[in-house]
């Protein structure tokens, strides 16, 4: 069982390195992971679960706002900035970059640009979500294996 745990830990590290090389995750992920310890062994799981829930809300609000005939650009801008901040804080590099495109389009009051940028945000978010869920799943397996050994 110890070998399987080590293999899974190695696979997890390789996945994280690959995602960082692609820009999907930033190096800030390492800082987040370093905060996980024996006292809070599910820290990464908790942080990303919260981020994914909050991001879902941001996406829904942005979609709702941009579907209005008269777009409230200051509201879109505020939401895009918050989503960018949350993405940056959670090491989701490409999501944050896509959010910046949305910030720029909202500042220009360009509805078509906002819609294109939101499509990009959604695309990058789905990639990040899939990979964060993989990371969380692997983290849970590693945690469960450690519990079985005790």
trRosetta pair geometry for C-beta under 8 A, 3 or more apart (Angstrom, degrees):
i j d omega theta_ij theta_ji phi_ij phi_ji
1 4 5.6 -53 -155 33 40 113
1 5 6.5 41 149 -19 69 104
1 145 6.4 -179 171 -158 104 104
1 148 6.9 -106 178 101 154 126
1 149 6.8 -175 107 -78 131 98
2 5 5.6 -53 -151 36 35 113
2 6 6.4 34 151 -18 66 105
2 149 7.3 79 -80 -103 84 139
3 6 5.6 -54 -148 38 33 111
3 7 6.2 36 152 -21 66 105
4 7 5.6 -52 -147 36 32 113
4 8 6.2 30 154 -18 65 106
4 145 6.9 -151 96 -127 103 147
5 8 5.7 -55 -145 38 29 110
5 9 6.2 32 154 -19 64 105
5 142 6.1 103 -151 -134 86 72
5 145 4.5 -177 -90 125 110 149
5 146 7.1 112 -137 -60 144 70
5 149 7.9 -33 -38 -37 157 136
6 9 5.6 -52 -146 36 32 112
6 10 6.3 33 153 -19 64 105
7 10 5.6 -56 -150 37 30 112
7 11 6.3 32 151 -20 65 105
8 11 5.5 -49 -145 35 34 113
8 12 6.3 38 152 -22 64 103
8 138 6.1 -178 178 -160 99 94
8 141 5.9 -115 -171 107 154 122
8 142 5.6 -168 111 -77 123 89
8 145 7.4 140 43 -3 147 154
9 12 5.6 -51 -149 34 31 114
9 13 6.5 30 153 -17 64 104
9 142 5.9 94 -76 -116 82 133
10 13 5.8 -54 -149 37 32 110
10 14 6.3 31 153 -18 65 106
11 14 5.7 -56 -148 38 31 111
11 15 6.3 35 152 -22 65 105
11 138 6.8 -139 96 -138 104 140
12 15 5.7 -53 -149 34 30 113
12 16 6.4 29 154 -17 65 105
12 135 6.8 97 -150 -136 95 69
12 138 4.5 169 -91 136 107 142
12 139 7.1 111 -133 -65 145 63
12 142 7.0 -38 -26 -41 153 139
13 16 5.7 -53 -147 37 32 111
13 17 6.3 33 154 -19 65 106
14 17 5.7 -53 -146 37 31 112
14 18 6.3 33 154 -20 64 107
15 18 5.8 -57 -150 36 29 111
15 19 6.3 26 154 -17 65 108
15 131 7.5 176 169 -158 109 95
15 134 6.6 -133 -175 122 152 124
15 135 6.7 -170 112 -86 131 81
15 138 7.3 149 33 -1 152 164
16 19 5.8 -57 -147 38 30 110
16 20 6.3 30 154 -19 64 107
16 25 6.6 -57 -156 66 69 157
16 29 6.4 -163 -159 121 109 141
16 30 8.0 116 159 -75 133 74
16 33 7.7 12 -134 -52 158 153
16 135 6.9 81 -78 -112 90 120
17 20 5.7 -57 -148 37 30 111
17 21 6.4 33 153 -21 65 105
18 21 5.7 -52 -148 34 31 112
18 22 6.4 23 154 -12 64 108
19 22 5.8 -58 -146 42 32 108
19 24 4.4 -78 -165 68 85 114
19 25 4.3 50 126 11 111 109
19 29 7.8 46 96 -11 119 169
19 131 5.6 131 -108 180 136 148
20 23 7.6 46 -176 -72 31 23
20 24 7.6 -84 -65 54 24 72
20 25 5.0 -53 -77 82 65 94
20 26 6.9 69 -131 -162 83 11
20 27 6.2 75 -149 -77 127 58
20 29 6.7 -128 -80 35 107 130
22 94 8.0 -35 129 -38 87 132
23 26 7.6 16 -154 -81 54 64
23 93 4.8 -112 176 100 72 137
23 94 5.4 96 122 -57 97 96
23 97 7.9 4 159 -6 124 142
24 92 7.3 -36 168 -146 58 62
24 93 6.5 129 144 48 7 97
24 94 5.5 -33 -110 6 47 121
24 127 6.2 -113 -127 131 119 113
24 128 6.1 177 -174 -93 93 73
24 131 5.9 57 146 37 143 166
25 29 4.5 9 174 -37 122 145
25 91 5.0 23 -161 141 82 107
25 92 6.8 -39 -105 -99 55 41
25 93 6.4 96 173 1 9 102
25 128 7.9 128 -69 -130 71 91
25 131 7.4 -131 -40 123 106 138
26 29 6.3 149 71 -16 53 86
26 88 7.7 12 10 -148 150 58
26 91 4.7 -137 47 -154 83 73
26 92 7.6 -43 -2 21 92 10
26 93 4.3 125 -55 -63 90 109
27 30 5.7 -25 -180 13 66 114
27 31 7.8 67 132 -12 69 94
27 91 7.7 -138 66 -138 20 111
28 31 5.3 -46 -163 32 55 116
28 32 6.6 57 141 -20 74 98
28 88 7.6 60 32 172 166 61
28 89 7.9 -122 146 -155 148 23
28 91 4.2 -159 81 -95 94 93
29 32 5.5 -53 -152 35 38 113
29 33 6.2 37 151 -19 70 106
29 91 3.8 136 -62 167 75 166
30 33 5.6 -53 -145 39 32 111
30 34 6.3 39 152 -27 64 104
31 34 5.6 -50 -148 29 31 116
31 35 7.2 37 151 -25 59 99
31 91 8.0 169 46 -72 90 123
32 35 6.0 -55 -166 23 35 113
32 36 7.8 38 141 -23 61 96
32 43 7.7 -171 169 129 76 109
32 44 6.4 101 135 -107 103 82
32 47 6.2 -154 -167 102 122 167
32 90 7.3 55 -83 -143 156 48
32 91 6.0 -109 -4 -19 134 131
33 36 5.8 -44 -167 16 47 115
33 44 5.9 18 -105 -81 67 126
35 40 7.4 -25 142 81 80 129
35 43 5.5 -142 107 153 92 157
36 40 6.3 -114 -135 101 52 85
36 41 6.4 64 -178 -144 94 32
36 42 7.7 172 -137 37 109 5
36 43 4.0 -155 -95 44 78 118
36 44 5.3 -32 -62 -25 140 92
37 40 6.1 52 50 46 71 73
37 41 7.1 -80 99 -79 27 58
37 43 7.6 39 13 -13 56 136
38 41 6.3 7 -135 -64 27 99
40 43 4.5 67 131 -61 110 102
40 46 7.9 -71 -179 21 107 139
41 143 5.6 131 141 -124 118 113
41 146 7.8 -132 -165 75 149 147
42 45 4.4 -47 -176 44 85 124
42 46 5.6 89 123 -27 89 98
42 139 7.4 120 -132 138 61 118
42 140 7.8 40 -123 -96 101 71
42 143 6.4 33 -81 -106 84 164
43 46 5.9 -61 -148 38 28 108
43 47 6.1 25 159 -19 67 109
44 47 5.9 -55 -143 37 28 110
44 48 6.3 12 165 -5 64 111
44 135 7.0 -95 153 139 128 111
44 136 6.9 -162 122 -100 93 69
44 139 5.3 -145 78 -115 125 165
45 48 6.6 -71 -148 44 20 97
45 49 6.1 21 159 -22 62 114
45 136 4.9 105 -117 -145 72 95
45 139 5.5 -157 -58 98 95 134
45 140 6.3 89 -96 -65 137 88
45 143 8.0 -49 -27 -14 140 151
46 49 5.8 -57 -143 35 26 112
46 50 6.4 24 160 -16 63 107
47 50 6.1 -63 -157 37 26 108
47 51 6.3 25 151 -19 64 110
47 90 6.7 171 152 -122 103 96
48 51 5.2 -48 -140 37 39 116
48 52 6.2 41 159 -21 68 102
48 90 6.7 123 -103 -162 68 121
48 132 4.6 -167 -170 -177 135 120
48 135 7.1 108 -16 81 174 116
48 136 5.6 -139 78 -66 133 118
49 52 6.1 -53 -148 34 27 109
49 53 6.6 27 153 -17 61 107
49 136 6.9 109 -57 -126 86 152
50 53 5.8 -59 -152 36 32 111
50 54 6.2 26 155 -14 68 109
51 54 5.9 -60 -146 41 30 108
51 55 5.9 30 157 -21 67 111
51 86 6.3 159 -138 167 87 103
51 90 4.3 85 -116 -103 153 161
51 92 7.6 160 164 -21 141 130
51 132 7.5 -108 80 -162 123 163
52 55 5.6 -52 -139 38 29 113
52 56 6.4 39 155 -26 61 102
52 129 5.8 101 -126 -123 112 94
52 132 6.5 -173 -64 95 117 142
52 133 7.7 69 -88 -63 158 88
53 56 5.8 -51 -155 27 29 115
53 57 7.0 27 149 -15 61 103
54 57 5.7 -55 -158 34 36 112
54 58 6.5 37 148 -19 68 103
54 86 5.9 -135 114 -157 132 155
55 58 5.5 -49 -146 35 37 113
55 59 6.3 38 154 -20 66 104
55 83 6.7 92 -127 -142 71 95
55 86 6.6 -168 -75 114 82 134
55 87 7.3 85 -103 -76 118 86
55 95 7.6 -31 -135 -173 136 150
55 125 6.0 174 163 -145 129 121
55 129 7.6 -155 90 -77 142 105
56 59 5.9 -55 -150 35 29 111
56 60 6.5 29 152 -19 63 107
57 60 5.7 -55 -148 36 31 111
57 61 6.3 28 156 -16 66 108
58 61 5.9 -60 -148 40 29 108
58 62 6.1 28 156 -18 66 109
58 79 5.8 155 -152 -178 85 97
58 82 6.6 -158 -112 96 124 103
58 83 4.2 138 172 -88 154 110
58 86 7.2 -167 -37 40 152 146
59 62 5.8 -55 -144 38 29 110
59 63 6.2 30 156 -19 64 108
59 83 7.8 106 -57 -120 61 142
59 121 7.1 -176 -108 123 91 114
59 122 6.3 101 -143 -97 124 85
59 125 6.4 -154 -75 86 134 176
60 63 5.8 -56 -148 37 28 111
60 64 6.3 29 154 -20 64 108
61 64 5.6 -53 -145 37 31 112
61 65 6.2 29 157 -17 65 108
61 79 5.4 -154 107 -128 121 147
62 65 5.8 -55 -145 39 29 110
62 66 6.1 16 161 -9 65 112
62 76 6.4 86 -134 -137 77 79
62 79 5.3 -173 -75 120 86 140
62 80 6.9 91 -108 -70 126 77
62 83 7.3 -20 -46 -31 135 152
62 102 7.3 -13 -150 -169 140 150
62 118 5.7 179 140 -122 122 119
62 121 7.3 -23 105 85 164 155
63 66 6.2 -64 -142 44 25 102
63 67 6.3 25 158 -24 63 111
63 118 6.8 142 -84 178 65 141
64 67 6.0 -62 -149 31 26 110
64 68 7.5 40 150 -36 59 94
65 68 6.1 -43 -167 5 37 115
65 71 6.4 74 155 -148 82 80
65 72 5.9 -88 -154 49 107 93
65 75 5.6 -154 -129 106 142 116
65 76 5.1 -179 124 -77 140 87
65 79 7.0 171 7 15 153 151
66 71 6.0 16 -119 -117 49 118
66 76 6.5 84 -66 -108 86 130
66 111 7.1 145 -153 -153 87 82
66 114 5.5 -161 -118 127 124 121
66 115 6.0 156 170 -84 135 75
66 118 6.0 -122 10 -32 168 160
68 71 5.7 142 73 -90 99 48
68 72 6.9 25 63 -6 152 83
71 76 6.3 -1 174 -26 109 139
71 109 7.7 160 82 -153 118 72
71 111 5.5 169 -10 -100 146 101
71 114 7.0 137 -159 52 162 164
72 75 4.0 30 113 19 114 120
72 76 6.5 150 88 -18 64 85
73 76 5.4 -52 -141 38 37 112
73 77 6.0 42 157 -23 68 105
73 106 5.1 158 -162 -172 83 81
73 107 7.7 142 169 -83 118 19
73 109 4.9 -51 -86 -105 161 78
74 77 5.5 -53 -146 37 31 116
74 78 6.3 34 154 -22 64 104
75 78 5.7 -50 -146 34 31 112
75 79 6.4 28 156 -15 64 106
76 79 5.9 -58 -148 40 29 109
76 80 6.1 28 155 -20 65 110
76 102 7.3 -121 163 167 99 101
76 106 4.3 -162 105 -120 109 131
76 114 6.2 -7 171 -143 152 139
77 80 5.8 -57 -143 38 27 110
77 81 6.3 27 157 -19 64 107
77 103 6.2 77 -143 -140 72 65
77 106 4.1 -174 -73 121 77 134
77 107 6.2 92 -110 -64 126 68
78 81 5.9 -56 -149 36 27 110
78 82 6.4 25 154 -16 63 108
79 82 5.7 -57 -148 39 31 110
79 83 6.1 30 155 -19 67 107
80 83 5.7 -53 -143 38 30 111
80 84 6.2 35 154 -22 64 106
80 99 5.3 163 -173 -170 78 83
80 102 4.1 -153 -130 109 134 111
80 103 4.6 -174 120 -70 127 68
80 106 5.8 178 11 1 146 144
80 121 8.0 -110 -127 -86 90 152
81 84 5.6 -52 -147 36 30 114
81 85 6.3 32 153 -20 63 106
81 99 7.7 142 -90 157 19 114
81 103 5.8 87 -70 -106 72 119
82 85 5.6 -53 -148 36 31 113
82 86 6.3 30 154 -17 65 106
83 86 5.7 -54 -146 39 31 111
83 87 6.1 32 154 -20 65 108
83 95 7.7 -107 155 156 96 103
83 99 4.9 -162 100 -121 100 134
83 102 7.8 3 66 68 131 144
83 121 7.2 35 132 -158 146 135
84 87 5.7 -57 -146 38 29 112
84 88 6.2 29 155 -20 65 107
84 96 5.1 87 -156 -146 72 70
84 99 3.5 -172 -78 113 85 136
84 100 5.9 96 -120 -59 139 65
84 102 8.0 -165 -54 57 109 105
84 103 6.4 -20 -30 -39 148 128
85 88 5.8 -54 -147 36 28 111
85 89 6.2 26 155 -16 64 109
86 89 5.8 -57 -145 39 29 111
86 90 6.3 8 159 -2 64 114
87 90 6.1 -71 -145 50 26 98
87 92 4.2 -86 -164 72 83 110
87 93 7.9 173 150 -58 102 10
87 95 4.0 -142 -143 102 138 110
87 96 4.1 -173 105 -67 118 76
87 99 5.9 168 21 -7 145 142
87 128 7.8 -46 -140 -145 101 176
88 91 7.8 42 -179 -70 30 23
88 92 7.5 -85 -60 54 23 70
88 93 8.0 64 -111 -100 58 46
88 96 4.6 88 -65 -110 77 143
92 95 4.0 0 136 31 117 123
92 96 6.1 139 93 -24 74 88
92 124 7.8 122 164 146 106 104
92 125 7.9 40 171 -111 146 57
92 128 4.6 37 -140 -140 118 150
92 132 7.8 -36 -86 -56 111 126
93 96 5.8 -60 -150 35 28 110
93 97 6.5 25 156 -17 66 105
94 97 5.5 -48 -145 36 38 113
94 98 6.3 40 154 -19 66 103
94 124 4.4 -147 125 -149 100 124
94 127 7.1 -16 81 77 140 131
94 128 6.9 -168 62 -58 98 109
95 98 5.8 -56 -150 38 31 111
95 99 6.3 35 150 -22 65 105
95 121 6.8 66 -153 -151 71 68
95 124 4.7 177 -85 123 57 114
95 125 5.4 83 -117 -81 115 64
95 128 5.1 -33 -41 -20 124 154
96 99 5.5 -52 -148 34 32 114
96 100 6.7 39 151 -25 63 100
97 100 5.6 -48 -154 27 35 115
97 101 7.1 40 147 -20 62 97
97 124 7.5 -160 61 -129 88 169
98 101 5.6 -46 -159 28 39 115
98 102 6.9 38 145 -16 65 102
98 117 6.7 151 180 -172 73 74
98 120 4.4 -160 -141 125 112 98
98 121 4.3 166 132 -87 120 56
98 123 7.5 -173 -117 58 157 85
98 124 4.5 -177 -14 20 148 145
98 125 7.8 -113 71 -33 147 79
99 102 5.4 -53 -154 36 40 113
99 103 6.4 47 146 -24 68 100
99 121 5.8 81 -75 -112 61 114
100 103 5.3 -45 -147 31 38 117
100 104 6.4 40 152 -19 65 102
101 104 5.7 -53 -151 36 31 112
101 105 6.4 28 153 -16 65 107
101 113 8.0 -137 164 171 87 92
101 117 4.1 -168 118 -128 100 110
101 120 6.1 4 68 73 149 144
101 121 7.7 -154 62 -53 105 89
102 105 5.7 -53 -142 39 33 109
102 106 6.1 32 157 -19 66 107
102 114 6.2 67 -145 -140 76 67
102 117 3.9 167 -79 133 66 130
102 118 6.0 84 -106 -67 122 63
102 120 7.9 -162 -49 64 93 102
102 121 5.8 4 -38 -47 136 133
103 106 6.0 -59 -147 38 26 108
103 107 6.4 27 154 -19 63 107
104 107 5.8 -56 -150 35 29 111
104 108 6.5 19 154 -10 64 109
104 113 7.7 -89 103 153 85 132
104 117 7.6 174 56 -95 87 153
105 108 5.7 -61 -148 44 32 107
105 110 4.8 -95 -162 66 79 103
105 113 3.4 -164 -133 122 116 107
105 114 4.4 179 123 -70 125 58
105 116 7.4 174 -96 56 159 90
105 117 4.8 -160 7 -8 144 143
106 109 7.2 32 -176 -79 37 39
106 110 7.9 -104 -71 41 20 69
106 114 5.7 78 -72 -99 71 114
108 113 6.4 12 73 59 126 156
110 113 3.5 33 111 23 122 121
110 114 6.2 160 91 -21 65 82
111 114 5.5 -53 -147 34 32 114
111 115 6.4 31 155 -19 65 103
112 115 5.8 -53 -149 35 32 110
112 116 6.4 30 153 -16 65 105
113 116 5.8 -54 -146 38 32 110
113 117 6.1 31 155 -17 66 109
114 117 5.7 -57 -145 41 29 111
114 118 6.1 31 155 -22 65 106
115 118 5.7 -49 -143 35 30 112
115 119 6.6 36 153 -21 61 100
116 119 5.7 -51 -155 31 32 114
116 120 6.7 30 147 -16 63 105
117 120 5.5 -55 -153 37 36 113
117 121 6.3 42 147 -23 68 101
118 121 5.3 -45 -144 33 37 116
118 122 6.3 38 154 -19 65 103
119 122 5.8 -54 -150 37 30 111
119 123 6.3 31 152 -20 64 106
120 123 5.6 -52 -145 35 32 113
120 124 6.2 25 158 -12 66 107
121 124 6.1 -62 -147 42 26 104
121 125 6.0 30 154 -23 64 111
122 125 5.5 -54 -142 36 28 115
122 126 6.4 29 159 -21 63 104
123 126 6.1 -56 -153 32 27 108
123 127 6.8 25 151 -15 62 105
124 127 5.7 -53 -151 37 36 112
124 128 6.2 35 152 -17 68 107
125 128 5.7 -57 -146 41 31 110
125 129 6.0 35 154 -24 67 107
126 129 5.5 -48 -139 35 31 115
126 130 6.4 35 158 -21 62 103
127 130 6.0 -54 -151 33 28 111
127 131 6.5 16 156 -8 62 111
128 131 6.0 -67 -150 45 30 104
128 132 5.9 28 157 -19 70 110
129 132 5.8 -54 -138 39 27 108
129 133 6.2 28 159 -19 63 108
130 133 5.9 -60 -153 36 25 111
130 134 6.7 27 149 -20 62 104
131 134 5.4 -47 -149 32 37 114
131 135 6.4 38 152 -19 66 102
132 135 5.5 -51 -148 36 35 112
132 136 6.2 36 153 -19 67 105
133 136 5.6 -50 -141 39 32 111
133 137 6.2 37 155 -21 63 106
134 137 5.7 -56 -149 36 28 113
134 138 6.4 25 155 -15 64 107
135 138 5.9 -59 -150 39 29 108
135 139 6.2 32 152 -21 65 108
136 139 5.5 -53 -145 36 31 115
136 140 6.4 34 154 -22 64 104
137 140 5.7 -53 -150 33 30 112
137 141 6.6 30 152 -18 63 104
138 141 5.6 -51 -149 34 35 113
138 142 6.4 35 153 -18 66 104
139 142 5.8 -55 -149 37 30 111
139 143 6.2 31 152 -20 65 107
140 143 5.6 -54 -146 38 31 112
140 144 6.1 31 155 -19 66 107
141 144 5.7 -55 -146 37 29 111
141 145 6.4 31 155 -20 64 105
142 145 5.8 -54 -150 35 30 112
142 146 6.6 31 152 -19 63 105
143 146 5.8 -57 -154 34 31 112
143 147 6.6 33 150 -20 65 104
144 147 5.6 -52 -150 33 35 113
144 148 6.6 36 152 -21 65 103
145 148 5.7 -52 -151 33 34 113
145 149 6.7 33 152 -21 64 105
146 149 5.8 -56 -152 32 34 112
146 150 7.0 39 151 -30 64 101
147 150 5.9 -52 -157 20 36 113
